[in-house]
Amino acid sequence: MIKWTVVMSLTILFLAWSAPANAQSETGLIQDIRITATAGFEYFQRTIAWDESDETTKLKSSLFMFRPALQFNQRISLIGIVGYSLSDHGSVFCRDLPISIELDAGNTGGWLFGGELAAMLVESGDFEIGVRGEYVYYNGKEQIFEIPGLAVDGETITQPKWQRAHAGLQFTYVRYAYFFPYLRVAYDNLWGRLAVQQDILDLTGSQERTFKSLGKFNAALGLDYEPLDRWIIKGELSILPNSSLVDWGMMASLSYAF
């Protein structure tokens, strides 16, 4: 999956760089470089399937992110992602331990790392068509829970991790000077694992459960608004349909261009 994301990102970069642009001239390819800093919040809930079984739960995540970006010729943006997430994978059974348990760890904090590549490909009248690819990795912290009802000391240690890959086309309406609504349709996949270890005196056991999102299609409606010079406010709502339900997400951010 990571290899697929890298290939998609390189393809986006090639298409954007090779497309005709008025900003390029005989004196060089890159004429303009801008730096942007963005602080944002994202929330999503997605239906996830565990291992190869029919067991499903809801993954609910709140993401707090900082995104520094370099923009070239107002066409290509290379963006870093660093942040913190609170993620709740719901209640899941772990039966391959010394004592079987139903685990509901609640919100687990963890660091986020990743990157994004966005590019404008075509300008046509009042519309711009672009592409966007993103990869995010969440590394949850270890949590320790005491095992109730035992005559001796026992504990369960858990650690969740997940990854998300997103790539698609974005259509932006650019007729207005400070107000830019857009529609994006994209491939959007999420997968991860939950590592569980149980220690009861000298008895130790472990289990790893994997999960993946049921839906892999994302449709988003968003708006970029520039109330002041160099400042951009963004808001976005998205839906992620799957075989049984429709999941959703939302995002808001504030950017400053140097």
C-alpha positions in Angstrom: 0.0 0.0 0.0 2.8 2.4 0.8 4.5 1.6 -2.6 1.1 2.4 -4.3 1.0 5.7 -2.6 4.5 6.6 -3.6 3.8 5.7 -7.2 0.6 7.8 -7.2 2.4 10.8 -5.7 5.2 10.6 -8.4 2.6 10.3 -11.1 0.8 13.4 -9.8 4.1 15.3 -9.7 5.0 14.3 -13.3 1.5 15.3 -14.6 1.6 18.6 -12.9 5.1 19.5 -14.0 4.6 18.4 -17.6 1.3 20.2 -18.1 1.5 23.5 -20.0 1.7 26.6 -17.7 2.0 30.3 -18.3 4.2 30.7 -15.3 7.1 28.9 -17.0 9.5 30.8 -19.2 12.8 30.4 -21.0 14.7 31.6 -18.0 13.8 28.5 -15.9 11.2 26.1 -14.8 10.5 27.4 -11.3 9.7 31.1 -11.2 7.9 31.5 -7.9 8.2 29.7 -4.5 5.9 30.4 -1.6 5.8 29.1 2.0 2.5 28.5 3.8 1.8 27.4 7.3 -1.5 25.8 8.2 -3.1 24.7 11.5 -6.1 22.5 11.2 -8.5 20.1 12.8 -10.1 17.0 11.2 -12.7 14.5 12.5 -13.8 11.3 10.8 -15.6 8.1 11.6 -15.2 5.0 9.5 -16.5 1.5 9.6 -13.6 -0.9 9.9 -13.5 -4.7 9.5 -11.3 -6.8 11.8 -9.0 -9.5 10.4 -10.9 -11.6 7.8 -14.0 -11.9 9.9 -17.4 -10.2 9.8 -16.7 -8.3 13.0 -16.9 -4.5 12.4 -16.6 -1.4 14.6 -16.4 2.3 14.2 -13.1 4.0 14.2 -13.6 7.6 15.4 -10.6 9.9 15.2 -9.9 13.6 16.0 -6.8 15.0 14.3 -4.9 18.2 15.2 -2.4 18.9 12.5 0.2 21.4 11.5 1.1 21.6 7.7 4.1 23.5 6.5 4.1 23.8 2.7 6.2 24.8 -0.3 4.3 26.0 -3.4 6.0 26.2 -6.8 4.7 28.4 -9.6 1.3 28.5 -7.8 0.7 25.0 -9.3 2.5 22.4 -7.2 2.4 22.2 -3.4 4.6 19.9 -1.3 3.2 19.6 2.2 4.5 18.1 5.4 2.1 16.8 8.1 2.8 16.5 11.8 0.2 16.4 14.6 -1.6 14.6 17.3 -4.7 12.3 17.2 -7.2 10.9 19.6 -8.5 7.6 18.1 -11.2 5.2 19.3 -11.5 1.9 17.5 -14.5 0.7 19.5 -15.1 -2.5 21.4 -13.2 -5.6 20.0 -12.8 -9.1 21.3 -9.3 -10.6 21.9 -9.6 -14.4 22.4 -5.9 -15.5 21.8 -4.7 -14.3 25.2 -4.3 -16.1 28.6 -7.7 -14.6 29.5 -10.1 -13.6 26.7 -11.3 -10.1 27.0 -13.6 -7.6 25.3 -11.3 -4.5 24.9 -12.7 -1.0 24.7 -9.7 1.3 25.2 -11.6 4.5 24.4 -9.7 7.4 23.0 -6.0 6.7 22.6 -3.6 9.6 21.9 -0.8 9.3 19.4 1.4 11.2 17.0 0.7 11.8 13.3 3.2 12.1 10.5 2.8 12.2 6.8 2.9 14.3 3.6 0.7 15.6 0.9 1.2 16.5 -2.8 -1.3 18.8 -4.5 -1.1 20.1 -8.1 -3.2 22.2 -10.5 -3.4 20.5 -13.9 -5.9 22.4 -16.1 -7.5 25.8 -16.1 -10.8 26.0 -18.1 -13.0 29.1 -17.9 -14.2 29.5 -14.3 -12.8 26.1 -13.2 -9.5 24.6 -12.2 -8.9 20.8 -12.2 -6.2 19.5 -9.9 -5.0 16.4 -8.2 -4.2 15.7 -4.5 -2.5 12.8 -2.8 -2.0 12.3 0.9 -0.5 9.8 3.3 -0.9 9.9 7.1 0.6 7.5 9.7 -0.8 7.4 13.3 1.3 5.8 16.0 -0.9 5.4 19.1 0.6 5.3 22.6 0.7 2.2 24.8 -2.2 1.9 27.3 -2.1 -0.3 30.4 -5.3 -1.7 32.0 -5.6 -3.9 35.1 -7.4 -7.2 34.7 -10.3 -7.1 37.2 -11.4 -10.1 39.2 -8.0 -11.8 39.6 -6.5 -13.0 42.9 -3.0 -12.0 41.5 -1.8 -8.9 39.6 -2.5 -8.9 35.9 -2.5 -6.2 33.2 -3.3 -5.8 29.5 -1.2 -3.5 27.3 -2.5 -2.2 24.0 -1.2 -0.1 21.2 -3.1 0.9 18.0 -1.6 2.1 14.7 -3.2 3.0 11.4 -2.3 4.5 8.0 -4.4 6.4 5.5 -3.8 6.9 1.8 -5.9 9.4 -0.2 -5.6 10.3 -3.9 -8.1 12.0 -6.3 -9.3 14.8 -8.5 -10.4 18.2 -7.3 -12.7 20.6 -9.3 -12.5 24.2 -8.0 -14.8 27.1 -9.1 -12.6 30.2 -9.3 -15.0 32.9 -10.7 -15.0 34.8 -7.4 -12.0 36.7 -6.1 -12.0 35.5 -2.5 -14.4 32.6 -2.4 -13.5 29.2 -3.9 -15.9 26.2 -3.6 -14.6 22.8 -4.7 -15.6 19.2 -5.1 -13.1 16.4 -4.7 -13.6 12.7 -5.6 -10.9 10.3 -4.4 -9.7 6.8 -3.5 -9.4 6.8 0.3 -8.1 3.7 2.1 -7.4 3.2 5.8 -5.8 0.1 7.4 -4.0 -0.6 10.7 -3.4 -3.0 13.6 -4.0 -3.4 17.3 -1.3 -5.0 19.3 -2.4 -6.5 22.7 -0.2 -8.1 25.4 -1.4 -9.7 28.6 0.8 -10.3 31.6 -0.4 -12.3 34.6 2.6 -13.0 37.0 5.0 -15.2 34.8 2.3 -15.9 32.2 2.5 -13.8 29.1 0.5 -13.8 25.9 0.0 -11.5 22.9 -2.3 -11.0 20.0 -2.3 -8.7 17.0 -5.6 -7.9 15.3 -5.6 -6.1 12.0 -8.3 -3.9 10.5 -9.2 -2.1 7.3 -11.8 0.4 6.2 -14.9 -1.1 4.4 -15.3 1.9 2.1 -12.6 3.2 -0.2 -14.3 6.1 -2.0 -14.4 9.7 -0.7 -16.5 12.6 -2.0 -15.8 16.0 -0.4 -17.4 19.4 -0.7 -15.2 22.3 0.5 -14.6 26.0 0.5 -11.5 28.1 0.5 -12.1 31.7 1.8 -9.5 34.5 1.8 -10.9 37.2 4.2 -7.5 39.0 4.3 -4.4 39.2 2.2 -2.3 36.0 2.9 -4.9 34.4 5.1 -7.0 31.4 4.0 -9.8 29.7 5.9 -10.8 26.3 4.7 -13.8 24.1 5.6 -14.7 20.7 4.2 -17.4 18.0 4.6 -16.9 14.5 3.2 -18.8 11.2 2.9 -17.3 7.7 2.7 -20.0 5.2 1.6 -19.5 1.5 2.2 -21.6 -1.7 1.7 -23.8 -1.1 4.7 -23.5 2.5 5.9 -22.3 6.0 4.9 -19.4 7.3 7.0 -18.4 10.9 7.2 -15.7 13.4 8.1 -15.1 17.1 8.5 -12.1 19.4 8.4 -11.4 23.1 9.2 -8.1 25.0 8.9 -6.4 28.4 8.9 -3.4 29.1 6.7 -1.0 32.0 6.4 1.2 32.6 3.3 4.6 34.2 3.8 
